[in-house]
């Protein structure tokens, strides 16, 4: 039987300190680990929060900048209040109501990657 365990998107970054400012300082993720093959080489790191893990890579061959990650979650209004209260000067996201009956907070990292955080407005069993 085939069973997929977990998906971890890889997002291209160009500056690890700027990435940490955005993902840790603004979005509230934590850095789980950071890897360099040797001193003065590109970084590859994992950040996570509440069950969502993302890999961030400075390596040019890993992925393309400008990707989009779609995330289903709960607590989107609390999340939105938390991140907007930080006063991050490069991003002030709103909450949108989507055509697929969800609330969505979209953020764009400093490298052009989009993260779309979504919460169902009704439970999947409601009509």
MMTF fields as JSON, N, C-alpha, C and O atoms, coordinates in Angstrom:
{
  "mmtfVersion": "1.0.0",
  "mmtfProducer": "UNKNOWN",
  "numBonds": 507,
  "numAtoms": 508,
  "numGroups": 127,
  "numChains": 1,
  "numModels": 1,
  "chainsPerModel": [1],
  "groupsPerChain": [127],
  "chainIdList": ["A"],
  "bondAtomList": [4, 2, 8, 6, 12, 10, 16, 14, 20, 18, 24, 22, 28, 26, 32, 30, 36, 34, 40, 38, 44, 42, 48, 46, 52, 50, 56, 54, 60, 58, 64, 62, 68, 66, 72, 70, 76, 74, 80, 78, 84, 82, 88, 86, 92, 90, 96, 94, 100, 98, 104, 102, 108, 106, 112, 110, 116, 114, 120, 118, 124, 122, 128, 126, 132, 130, 136, 134, 140, 138, 144, 142, 148, 146, 152, 150, 156, 154, 160, 158, 164, 162, 168, 166, 172, 170, 176, 174, 180, 178, 184, 182, 188, 186, 192, 190, 196, 194, 200, 198, 204, 202, 208, 206, 212, 210, 216, 214, 220, 218, 224, 222, 228, 226, 232, 230, 236, 234, 240, 238, 244, 242, 248, 246, 252, 250, 256, 254, 260, 258, 264, 262, 268, 266, 272, 270, 276, 274, 280, 278, 284, 282, 288, 286, 292, 290, 296, 294, 300, 298, 304, 302, 308, 306, 312, 310, 316, 314, 320, 318, 324, 322, 328, 326, 332, 330, 336, 334, 340, 338, 344, 342, 348, 346, 352, 350, 356, 354, 360, 358, 364, 362, 368, 366, 372, 370, 376, 374, 380, 378, 384, 382, 388, 386, 392, 390, 396, 394, 400, 398, 404, 402, 408, 406, 412, 410, 416, 414, 420, 418, 424, 422, 428, 426, 432, 430, 436, 434, 440, 438, 444, 442, 448, 446, 452, 450, 456, 454, 460, 458, 464, 462, 468, 466, 472, 470, 476, 474, 480, 478, 484, 482, 488, 486, 492, 490, 496, 494, 500, 498, 504, 502],
  "bondOrderList": [1, 1, 1, 1, 1, 1, 1, 1, 1, 1, 1, 1, 1, 1, 1, 1, 1, 1, 1, 1, 1, 1, 1, 1, 1, 1, 1, 1, 1, 1, 1, 1, 1, 1, 1, 1, 1, 1, 1, 1, 1, 1, 1, 1, 1, 1, 1, 1, 1, 1, 1, 1, 1, 1, 1, 1, 1, 1, 1, 1, 1, 1, 1, 1, 1, 1, 1, 1, 1, 1, 1, 1, 1, 1, 1, 1, 1, 1, 1, 1, 1, 1, 1, 1, 1, 1, 1, 1, 1, 1, 1, 1, 1, 1, 1, 1, 1, 1, 1, 1, 1, 1, 1, 1, 1, 1, 1, 1, 1, 1, 1, 1, 1, 1, 1, 1, 1, 1, 1, 1, 1, 1, 1, 1, 1, 1],
  "groupList": [{"groupName": "UNK", "atomNameList": ["N", "CA", "C", "O"], "elementList": ["N", "C", "C", "O"], "formalChargeList": [0, 0, 0, 0], "bondAtomList": [1, 0, 2, 1, 3, 2], "bondOrderList": [1, 1, 2], "singleLetterCode": "X", "chemCompType": "L-PEPTIDE LINKING"}],
  "groupTypeList": [0, 0, 0, 0, 0, 0, 0, 0, 0, 0, 0, 0, 0, 0, 0, 0, 0, 0, 0, 0, 0, 0, 0, 0, 0, 0, 0, 0, 0, 0, 0, 0, 0, 0, 0, 0, 0, 0, 0, 0, 0, 0, 0, 0, 0, 0, 0, 0, 0, 0, 0, 0, 0, 0, 0, 0, 0, 0, 0, 0, 0, 0, 0, 0, 0, 0, 0, 0, 0, 0, 0, 0, 0, 0, 0, 0, 0, 0, 0, 0, 0, 0, 0, 0, 0, 0, 0, 0, 0, 0, 0, 0, 0, 0, 0, 0, 0, 0, 0, 0, 0, 0, 0, 0, 0, 0, 0, 0, 0, 0, 0, 0, 0, 0, 0, 0, 0, 0, 0, 0, 0, 0, 0, 0, 0, 0, 0],
  "groupIdList": [1, 2, 3, 4, 5, 6, 7, 8, 9, 10, 11, 12, 13, 14, 15, 16, 17, 18, 19, 20, 21, 22, 23, 24, 25, 26, 27, 28, 29, 30, 31, 32, 33, 34, 35, 36, 37, 38, 39, 40, 41, 42, 43, 44, 45, 46, 47, 48, 49, 50, 51, 52, 53, 54, 55, 56, 57, 58, 59, 60, 61, 62, 63, 64, 65, 66, 67, 68, 69, 70, 71, 72, 73, 74, 75, 76, 77, 78, 79, 80, 81, 82, 83, 84, 85, 86, 87, 88, 89, 90, 91, 92, 93, 94, 95, 96, 97, 98, 99, 100, 101, 102, 103, 104, 105, 106, 107, 108, 109, 110, 111, 112, 113, 114, 115, 116, 117, 118, 119, 120, 121, 122, 123, 124, 125, 126, 127],
  "secStructList": [7, 7, 7, 7, 7, 7, 7, 7, 7, 3, 3, 3, 7, 1, 7, 2, 2, 2, 2, 2, 0, 0, 0, 0, 0, 0, 6, 7, 7, 3, 3, 3, 3, 3, 3, 7, 1, 1, 6, 6, 1, 7, 7, 3, 3, 3, 3, 3, 3, 6, 6, 3, 3, 3, 3, 3, 3, 7, 7, 6, 6, 6, 7, 7, 1, 1, 7, 3, 3, 3, 3, 3, 7, 1, 7, 2, 2, 2, 2, 2, 2, 2, 2, 2, 2, 6, 6, 7, 6, 6, 7, 7, 7, 7, 7, 3, 3, 7, 6, 6, 1, 3, 3, 3, 3, 3, 3, 3, 7, 6, 6, 1, 7, 3, 3, 3, 3, 3, 3, 3, 1, 1, 7, 6, 6, 7, 7],
  "xCoordList": [0.837, 0.0, 0.892, 1.826, 0.587, 1.328, 0.683, -0.538, 1.508, 1.029, 2.073, 3.222, 1.67, 2.583, 2.527, 1.438, 3.663, 3.74, 3.664, 2.92, 4.423, 4.486, 5.073, 5.928, 4.621, 5.172, 5.888, 5.346, 7.109, 7.85, 8.301, 9.228, 7.653, 8.062, 9.467, 9.875, 10.186, 11.49, 11.326, 10.843, 11.726, 11.607, 12.993, 13.849, 13.205, 14.489, 14.598, 13.68, 15.731, 16.042, 17.399, 18.163, 17.696, 18.965, 19.798, 20.955, 19.198, 19.894, 19.295, 18.133, 20.083, 19.56, 19.121, 18.142, 19.802, 19.401, 18.064, 17.223, 17.867, 16.592, 15.477, 14.356, 15.771, 14.792, 14.39, 13.208, 15.358, 15.051, 14.231, 13.327, 14.529, 13.738, 12.269, 11.38, 12.015, 10.656, 9.986, 8.925, 10.608, 9.966, 9.937, 8.955, 10.986, 11.042, 10.478, 9.56, 11.03, 10.616, 9.189, 8.48, 8.744, 7.403, 6.366, 5.334, 6.63, 5.628, 5.643, 4.715, 6.669, 6.688, 7.163, 6.923, 7.83, 8.408, 9.668, 10.187, 10.142, 11.426, 12.373, 11.938, 13.652, 14.659, 14.94, 15.399, 14.661, 14.899, 16.356, 16.959, 16.905, 18.315, 18.746, 17.927, 20.047, 20.657, 21.906, 22.699, 22.083, 23.218, 24.006, 23.437, 25.326, 26.262, 27.25, 27.717, 27.575, 28.547, 29.924, 30.644, 30.266, 31.49, 31.332, 30.339, 32.298, 32.22, 32.106, 32.725, 31.311, 31.122, 30.483, 30.841, 29.52, 28.732, 27.253, 26.894, 26.394, 24.971, 24.343, 24.779, 23.318, 22.585, 21.41, 20.827, 21.083, 19.863, 19.315, 19.997, 18.085, 17.554, 16.096, 15.387, 15.67, 14.261, 13.7, 14.29, 12.531, 11.762, 10.421, 9.918, 9.844, 8.551, 7.729, 8.231, 6.434, 5.483, 4.201, 3.641, 3.733, 2.426, 2.169, 1.077, 3.159, 2.992, 3.353, 3.37, 3.643, 4.049, 5.564, 6.124, 6.218, 7.668, 7.95, 7.297, 8.925, 9.378, 10.892, 11.575, 11.412, 12.854, 13.164, 12.481, 14.203, 14.633, 16.048, 16.918, 16.287, 17.573, 18.173, 17.509, 19.456, 20.21, 20.869, 21.471, 20.771, 21.388, 20.594, 19.384, 21.268, 20.576, 19.879, 18.899, 20.323, 19.724, 18.57, 17.974, 18.23, 17.191, 15.775, 14.914, 15.524, 14.165, 14.193, 15.225, 13.05, 12.95, 12.315, 11.386, 12.79, 12.107, 10.735, 10.498, 9.851, 8.512, 7.523, 6.539, 7.745, 6.812, 5.664, 5.718, 4.621, 3.489, 3.244, 3.237, 3.04, 2.691, 1.289, 1.015, 0.404, -0.992, -1.128, -0.816, -1.594, -1.656, -3.076, -3.651, -3.651, -4.9, -4.551, -3.602, -5.299, -5.007, -6.285, -7.343, -6.181, -7.24, -6.631, -5.414, -7.488, -7.015, -6.466, -5.561, -7.006, -6.432, -6.601, -5.717, -7.709, -7.881, -6.869, -6.313, -6.633, -5.624, -4.229, -3.446, -3.935, -2.654, -2.495, -1.438, -3.547, -3.51, -3.258, -2.429, -3.968, -3.769, -2.337, -1.717, -1.825, -0.459, 0.577, 1.432, 0.504, 1.54, 1.391, 2.395, 0.161, 0.006, 0.41, 0.857, 0.262, 0.659, 2.173, 2.638, 2.928, 4.388, 4.872, 6.007, 4.03, 4.408, 5.559, 6.371, 5.634, 6.675, 6.549, 5.498, 7.606, 7.477, 7.344, 6.998, 7.608, 7.553, 6.257, 6.045, 5.377, 4.188, 3.099, 3.32, 1.933, 0.763, -0.417, -1.272, -0.466, -1.509, -2.89, -3.032, -3.895, -5.278, -5.821, -5.095, -7.109, -7.814, -8.81, -9.657, -8.705, -9.614, -10.593, -10.265, -11.788, -12.72, -12.612, -12.756, -12.36, -12.085, -13.332, -14.371, -13.222, -14.313, -14.556, -15.624, -13.592, -13.75, -14.165, -13.909, -14.813, -15.42, -14.42, -14.642, -13.321, -12.307, -11.846, -12.015, -11.262, -10.554, -9.095, -8.561, -8.449, -7.07, -6.228, -6.63, -5.054, -4.037, -2.853, -2.239, -2.539, -1.408, -0.256, -0.428, 0.917, 2.132, 3.141, 3.116, 4.018, 5.062, 6.39, 6.614, 7.272, 8.566, 9.477, 9.135, 10.62, 11.51, 12.078, 12.754, 11.815, 12.379, 11.309, 11.582, 10.093, 9.007, 8.186, 7.308, 8.434, 7.63, 6.366, 6.404, 5.246, 3.958, 3.544, 3.71, 3.007, 2.414, 0.964, 0.67, 0.048, -1.385, -1.927, -2.098, -2.192, -2.747, -4.266, -4.822, -4.945, -6.386, -7.089, -6.559, -8.293, -9.145, -10.549, -11.112, -11.112, -12.498, -13.431, -13.267, -14.406, -15.399, -16.46, -17.047, -16.706, -17.629, -16.852, -15.854, -17.287, -16.633, -16.919, -17.955, -16.038, -16.252, -17.574, -18.053, -18.18, -19.455, -20.647, -21.738, -20.463, -21.554, -21.758, -20.81, -22.966, -23.269, -23.727, -24.031],
  "yCoordList": [-1.174, 0.0, 1.251, 1.367, 2.151, 3.412, 4.416, 4.577, 5.085, 6.129, 7.227, 6.984, 8.434, 9.566, 10.123, 10.362, 10.331, 10.711, 12.215, 12.671, 12.985, 14.429, 15.115, 14.552, 16.306, 17.126, 18.314, 18.98, 18.571, 19.734, 20.536, 20.13, 21.665, 22.498, 23.07, 23.352, 23.231, 23.891, 25.234, 25.3, 26.3, 27.643, 28.243, 28.117, 28.889, 29.52, 30.836, 31.657, 31.021, 32.279, 32.758, 31.983, 34.034, 34.599, 35.169, 35.544, 35.232, 35.798, 35.185, 35.431, 34.391, 33.645, 34.577, 34.277, 35.683, 36.606, 37.274, 37.435, 37.663, 38.248, 37.206, 37.54, 35.961, 34.878, 34.684, 34.521, 34.702, 34.548, 35.723, 35.535, 36.926, 38.093, 37.891, 38.216, 37.349, 37.153, 35.942, 36.072, 34.767, 33.534, 33.401, 32.907, 33.828, 33.729, 34.996, 34.931, 36.136, 37.387, 37.788, 38.245, 37.625, 38.054, 36.944, 37.146, 35.767, 34.706, 33.82, 33.038, 33.926, 33.169, 31.734, 30.941, 31.381, 30.044, 29.959, 30.979, 28.756, 28.56, 27.869, 27.106, 28.133, 27.436, 26.107, 26.076, 25.003, 23.666, 23.255, 22.664, 23.574, 23.295, 24.1, 24.534, 24.284, 25.002, 24.244, 23.838, 24.052, 23.278, 24.071, 24.753, 23.969, 24.488, 23.356, 22.707, 23.107, 22.058, 22.371, 21.478, 23.638, 24.114, 25.614, 26.202, 26.229, 27.659, 28.441, 28.094, 29.49, 30.37, 29.668, 29.924, 28.769, 28.134, 28.424, 28.821, 28.235, 28.528, 27.744, 26.646, 28.34, 27.727, 26.909, 27.202, 25.88, 25.086, 24.879, 24.317, 25.33, 25.24, 24.836, 24.943, 24.37, 24.052, 24.984, 25.183, 25.56, 26.34, 25.641, 24.999, 25.772, 25.122, 25.895, 26.678, 25.624, 26.186, 25.377, 25.166, 24.926, 24.285, 23.187, 23.106, 22.358, 21.242, 21.532, 20.613, 22.779, 23.141, 23.304, 24.109, 22.542, 22.646, 23.138, 22.723, 24.024, 24.537, 24.418, 24.655, 24.052, 24.089, 25.346, 25.663, 26.053, 27.275, 27.05, 26.635, 27.319, 26.996, 28.17, 28.817, 28.433, 29.407, 28.749, 29.447, 27.433, 26.709, 26.952, 26.726, 27.409, 27.799, 26.639, 26.877, 25.422, 24.3, 23.626, 22.707, 24.042, 23.352, 23.676, 22.796, 24.905, 25.312, 26.715, 27.386, 27.136, 28.448, 29.455, 29.106, 30.682, 31.703, 31.991, 31.744, 32.505, 32.862, 31.718, 31.719, 30.746, 29.63, 30.031, 31.071, 29.204, 29.427, 28.167, 27.06, 28.346, 27.248, 27.526, 28.603, 26.553, 26.655, 25.849, 24.658, 26.491, 25.858, 25.934, 27.02, 24.779, 24.769, 24.85, 24.207, 25.625, 25.807, 26.14, 26.32, 26.219, 26.765, 27.92, 27.998, 28.805, 29.944, 31.077, 31.79, 31.251, 32.238, 33.674, 34.503, 33.981, 35.349, 35.656, 36.753, 34.705, 34.869, 35.029, 35.879, 34.204, 34.284, 35.659, 36.282, 36.124, 37.425, 38.55, 39.427, 38.524, 39.542, 39.507, 40.548, 38.302, 38.147, 38.761, 39.531, 38.424, 38.909, 40.398, 41.095, 40.899, 42.328, 43.183, 44.317, 42.663, 43.397, 43.626, 44.509, 42.849, 42.987, 44.212, 44.649, 44.769, 45.968, 45.749, 46.649, 44.564, 44.265, 45.268, 45.352, 46.026, 47.164, 46.795, 47.653, 45.544, 45.158, 44.458, 44.197, 44.146, 43.359, 43.642, 43.522, 44.013, 44.231, 43.482, 44.098, 42.16, 41.377, 41.581, 41.896, 41.395, 41.417, 39.998, 39.035, 39.883, 38.596, 38.713, 39.606, 37.808, 37.789, 36.632, 35.614, 36.784, 35.668, 35.166, 35.937, 33.886, 33.319, 32.751, 32.595, 32.447, 31.829, 30.392, 29.841, 29.774, 28.399, 28.389, 27.426, 29.483, 29.606, 29.41, 28.628, 30.138, 30.112, 31.533, 32.429, 31.716, 32.958, 32.71, 31.638, 33.705, 33.538, 34.744, 35.891, 34.459, 35.47, 35.097, 34.045, 35.958, 35.697, 36.62, 37.831, 36.031, 36.811, 36.47, 35.38, 37.411, 37.229, 37.474, 38.537, 36.483, 36.63, 37.56, 37.939, 37.929, 38.873, 38.349, 39.09, 37.09, 36.471, 36.152, 35.473, 36.641, 36.469, 35.213, 34.942, 34.432, 33.233, 33.634, 34.47, 33.032, 33.332, 32.187, 31.015, 32.542, 31.567, 31.967, 33.072, 31.057, 31.32, 30.473, 29.261, 31.125, 30.463, 30.538, 31.627, 29.386, 29.304, 28.573, 27.62, 29.037, 28.34, 28.243, 29.235, 27.025, 26.832, 27.703, 27.802, 28.33, 29.087, 28.165, 28.468, 27.045, 26.021, 24.724, 24.536, 23.848, 22.543, 21.811, 22.061, 20.916, 20.22, 19.465, 19.207, 19.102, 18.381, 19.315, 18.878, 20.6, 21.58, 21.939, 21.92, 22.259, 22.672, 24.101, 24.64],
  "zCoordList": [0.0, 0.0, 0.0, 0.793, -0.88, -0.961, -0.018, -0.008, 0.771, 1.674, 1.731, 2.099, 1.366, 1.445, 2.856, 3.379, 3.476, 4.876, 5.107, 5.975, 4.342, 4.581, 3.355, 2.672, 3.084, 2.01, 2.642, 3.524, 2.182, 2.671, 1.447, 0.747, 1.189, 0.06, 0.274, 1.401, -0.822, -0.807, -1.5, -2.63, -0.825, -1.378, -1.55, -0.674, -2.676, -2.989, -2.232, -2.245, -1.575, -0.894, -1.395, -1.97, -1.177, -1.63, -0.487, -0.676, 0.699, 1.843, 3.101, 3.421, 3.81, 4.958, 6.083, 6.766, 6.297, 7.359, 7.038, 7.922, 5.777, 5.354, 5.464, 5.849, 5.133, 5.258, 6.719, 7.022, 7.613, 9.043, 9.554, 10.368, 9.092, 9.487, 9.122, 9.908, 7.921, 7.447, 8.107, 8.717, 7.982, 8.441, 9.963, 10.516, 10.641, 12.101, 12.743, 13.562, 12.367, 12.991, 12.696, 13.593, 11.44, 11.041, 11.188, 11.827, 10.6, 10.596, 11.838, 12.042, 12.663, 13.907, 13.8, 14.71, 12.712, 12.572, 13.446, 13.899, 13.673, 14.337, 13.368, 12.506, 13.508, 12.701, 13.389, 14.531, 12.686, 13.239, 13.064, 13.959, 11.91, 11.624, 10.41, 9.599, 10.31, 9.181, 8.77, 9.619, 7.462, 6.962, 5.933, 5.08, 6.03, 5.023, 4.744, 5.681, 3.482, 3.166, 3.75, 4.197, 3.736, 4.381, 4.59, 4.16, 5.242, 5.51, 4.198, 3.192, 4.234, 3.08, 1.883, 0.734, 2.174, 1.115, 1.375, 2.484, 0.38, 0.549, 1.706, 2.053, 2.279, 3.391, 2.875, 1.831, 3.639, 3.447, 4.853, 5.711, 5.093, 6.44, 6.454, 5.454, 7.608, 7.812, 8.863, 9.925, 8.542, 9.505, 9.682, 8.759, 10.881, 11.1, 12.119, 12.925, 12.028, 12.983, 12.935, 11.859, 14.079, 14.228, 13.191, 12.63, 12.941, 12.011, 10.567, 9.748, 10.229, 8.859, 8.829, 9.573, 7.971, 7.783, 6.379, 5.421, 6.26, 4.971, 4.922, 5.918, 3.759, 3.544, 2.742, 1.769, 3.166, 2.501, 2.001, 2.767, 0.725, 0.125, -0.629, -1.438, -0.344, -1.124, -2.336, -3.151, -2.476, -3.589, -4.873, -4.909, -5.919, -7.154, -7.853, -8.56, -7.698, -8.412, -7.707, -8.268, -6.505, -5.736, -6.187, -6.191, -6.562, -6.911, -7.508, -7.512, -8.006, -8.645, -7.697, -6.969, -7.689, -6.893, -7.485, -8.667, -6.676, -7.152, -7.078, -7.818, -6.215, -6.036, -5.126, -4.469, -5.089, -4.198, -3.385, -3.923, -2.073, -1.171, -0.656, -0.127, -0.813, -0.382, 0.903, 0.925, 1.978, 3.293, 3.842, 3.927, 4.218, 4.967, 6.44, 6.891, 7.187, 8.607, 9.361, 8.759, 10.677, 11.516, 12.308, 12.479, 12.782, 13.563, 12.726, 13.16, 11.526, 10.608, 11.111, 10.895, 11.771, 12.272, 13.38, 13.425, 14.259, 15.302, 14.687, 15.113, 13.685, 12.978, 12.327, 12.429, 11.661, 11.002, 12.007, 11.766, 13.122, 14.162, 14.692, 14.908, 14.896, 15.42, 14.483, 14.92, 13.204, 12.289, 11.988, 11.837, 11.898, 11.612, 12.819, 12.645, 14.021, 15.222, 15.281, 16.003, 14.54, 14.557, 13.792, 13.983, 12.93, 12.198, 11.225, 11.009, 10.64, 9.644, 8.502, 7.867, 8.237, 7.316, 5.848, 5.036, 5.483, 4.068, 3.671, 2.487, 4.643, 4.308, 5.327, 6.532, 4.845, 5.702, 5.071, 4.435, 5.245, 4.568, 5.174, 6.355, 4.341, 4.797, 4.826, 4.583, 5.128, 5.043, 3.912, 3.907, 2.952, 1.805, 1.959, 2.569, 1.411, 1.289, -0.145, -1.094, -0.295, -1.615, -2.276, -1.634, -3.548, -4.289, -3.829, -4.094, -3.147, -2.648, -1.176, -0.452, -0.743, 0.577, 1.711, 2.635, 1.615, 2.663, 2.932, 2.106, 4.103, 4.403, 4.072, 4.355, 3.47, 3.011, 3.401, 3.211, 3.95, 4.202, 3.315, 3.496, 2.364, 1.477, 1.827, 1.959, 1.975, 2.218, 1.126, 0.554, 0.853, -0.15, 0.539, 1.117, 0.474, 1.143, 0.345, -0.775, 0.894, 0.196, -1.123, -1.838, -1.454, -2.652, -3.688, -4.678, -3.463, -4.424, -4.242, -5.061, -3.201, -2.926, -2.182, -1.279, -2.568, -1.939, -1.028, -1.365, 0.123, 1.025, 1.212, 1.669, 0.854, 0.98, 2.121, 1.986, 3.238, 4.411, 4.307, 4.164, 4.377, 4.138, 5.27, 5.841, 5.581, 6.547, 5.966, 5.503, 5.997, 5.547, 6.383, 7.599, 5.735, 6.486, 7.069, 8.108, 6.407, 6.894, 7.006, 6.31, 7.854, 7.914, 6.609, 5.992, 6.166, 4.889, 4.808, 3.704, 5.935, 5.899, 5.793, 5.426, 6.109, 5.978, 4.504, 3.719, 4.143, 2.767, 2.75, 1.686]
}
